Amino acid sequence: MKIIERCPCSLQAWIGTDEPVLDEMNLYFSCKNEVKEYLNRKLQKFKGEMVECYVYQNYKDKPREIQVSFEVKRL
């Protein structure tokens, strides 16, 4: 599933299963690569860890969930 441009979203980033390490709202992205770049900057203290992120959007009154997974790299 693709991210819809110019549609506000919220996201949760997880490392493991306990609690999300990041939970933010009112963000705008145009593609999954932008999500990865944003999270890679925000999550530098987790370098080398695998992150699972869920981007939530409502489009035409329908909820959407887009999964993005990546490894946090050193900047």
Long-range contacts (C-beta under 8 A, 24 or more apart in sequence): 1-64, 1-65, 1-66, 2-31, 2-32, 2-66, 3-29, 3-30, 3-31, 3-32, 3-34, 3-35, 3-55, 3-57, 3-66, 4-57, 4-59, 4-64, 5-30, 6-30, 7-57, 7-58, 7-59, 8-57, 9-55, 9-56, 9-57, 10-55, 10-56, 11-35, 11-39, 11-53, 11-54, 11-55, 11-56, 12-53, 12-54, 12-56, 13-39, 13-42, 13-43, 13-51, 13-52, 13-53, 14-51, 14-52, 14-53, 14-54, 15-46, 15-49, 15-50, 15-51, 15-52, 21-46, 21-51, 29-55, 32-66, 32-68, 35-68, 36-68, 36-70, 39-68, 39-70, 39-72, 40-70, 40-72, 40-73, 40-75, 41-75, 43-72, 44-72, 44-74, 44-75, 46-72, 47-72, 47-73, 47-74, 48-72
